């Protein structure tokens, strides 16, 4: 259990590769933060980790929305007090729009 009691945020953790990563982190003993845009799949991933004996919370997050990312980070810090691992798995899909890159600060 290399990740035992490490706080791990996984974006896009509701399905596919992100869900696999989140479930693996849960089996490794991490305290998993499911950051997912789709509430149904995010809650399902959280329940799967908990049902397998792991610990997880769900934070609804659209990673293209800076305020939602900040709220997710706040929820993780409020629940666990720190963040040890960040797995940026989610994709930002913009249909015909140009995306701006944001700088992360210590406040984020």
C-alpha positions as CSV (number, residue, x, y, z in Angstrom):
1,X,0.0,0.0,0.0
2,X,2.4,2.7,-1.3
3,X,-0.4,5.3,-1.3
4,X,-1.8,4.6,2.2
5,X,-3.3,7.7,3.6
6,X,-2.1,9.9,0.7
7,X,-4.7,12.3,-0.6
8,X,-5.1,11.8,-4.3
9,X,-7.2,13.9,-6.7
10,X,-8.1,12.2,-9.9
11,X,-9.8,14.4,-12.6
12,X,-12.1,12.6,-15.0
13,X,-12.4,9.8,-12.5
14,X,-15.9,8.8,-13.4
15,X,-15.1,6.5,-16.3
16,X,-12.5,4.9,-18.4
17,X,-8.8,5.4,-17.5
18,X,-9.6,7.9,-14.8
19,X,-11.9,5.5,-13.0
20,X,-9.3,2.8,-13.3
21,X,-6.7,5.1,-11.8
22,X,-9.0,6.2,-9.0
23,X,-10.0,2.6,-8.1
24,X,-6.3,1.5,-8.1
25,X,-5.4,4.4,-5.8
26,X,-8.3,3.4,-3.5
27,X,-6.9,-0.2,-3.4
28,X,-3.5,1.2,-2.6
29,X,-4.9,3.0,0.4
30,X,-5.2,6.5,-0.9
31,X,-7.9,8.9,0.2
32,X,-9.4,9.5,-3.3
33,X,-11.0,12.7,-4.5
34,X,-13.2,11.9,-7.5
35,X,-13.2,15.1,-9.6
36,X,-15.7,14.4,-12.4
37,X,-18.1,16.6,-14.5
38,X,-20.8,13.9,-14.6
39,X,-22.5,13.5,-11.2
40,X,-23.9,10.0,-11.9
41,X,-20.5,8.5,-12.9
42,X,-18.6,10.4,-10.2
43,X,-20.9,9.1,-7.5
44,X,-20.7,5.6,-9.0
45,X,-16.9,5.7,-8.9
46,X,-17.0,7.0,-5.3
47,X,-19.4,4.2,-4.2
48,X,-17.2,1.5,-6.0
49,X,-14.1,2.6,-4.1
50,X,-16.0,2.7,-0.8
51,X,-17.7,-0.7,-1.5
52,X,-14.2,-2.2,-2.0
53,X,-13.1,-0.9,1.4
54,X,-11.5,2.3,0.3
55,X,-12.1,6.0,1.1
56,X,-13.3,8.5,-1.4
57,X,-15.3,11.7,-1.9
58,X,-16.9,13.1,-5.0
59,X,-16.4,16.7,-6.1
60,X,-18.4,17.8,-9.1
61,X,-15.8,19.4,-11.4
62,X,-15.7,20.8,-14.9
63,X,-11.9,21.2,-15.3
64,X,-12.5,23.9,-17.9
65,X,-14.1,26.1,-15.2
66,X,-11.5,27.7,-12.9
67,X,-14.1,28.3,-10.1
68,X,-15.2,24.7,-10.1
69,X,-11.5,23.5,-9.9
70,X,-11.0,25.9,-7.0
71,X,-14.2,24.6,-5.3
72,X,-12.9,21.0,-5.8
73,X,-9.5,21.8,-4.2
74,X,-11.3,23.5,-1.3
75,X,-13.4,20.5,-0.7
76,X,-10.4,18.2,-0.7
77,X,-8.5,20.5,1.7
78,X,-11.6,20.8,3.9
79,X,-12.0,17.0,4.1
80,X,-8.4,15.9,4.3
81,X,-6.3,18.9,5.1
82,X,-3.8,18.4,2.3
83,X,-3.2,17.1,-1.2
84,X,-0.4,14.7,-1.9
85,X,-1.1,13.4,-5.5
86,X,-2.8,15.1,-8.5
87,X,-3.6,13.0,-11.5
88,X,-4.7,15.3,-14.3
89,X,-6.6,12.8,-16.4
90,X,-9.6,14.8,-17.6
91,X,-9.7,16.3,-21.0
92,X,-11.0,19.7,-21.8
93,X,-13.0,19.4,-25.0
94,X,-13.9,22.7,-26.6
95,X,-16.0,22.6,-29.8
96,X,-14.5,25.2,-32.0
97,X,-13.3,27.4,-29.2
98,X,-9.8,28.4,-28.3
99,X,-8.7,27.6,-24.8
100,X,-6.6,29.7,-22.5
101,X,-4.0,28.2,-20.2
102,X,-4.3,29.3,-16.6
103,X,-1.5,29.6,-14.2
104,X,-2.0,27.8,-10.9
105,X,-1.1,29.6,-7.8
106,X,-0.6,28.5,-4.2
107,X,-4.1,29.8,-3.6
108,X,-5.7,27.4,-6.1
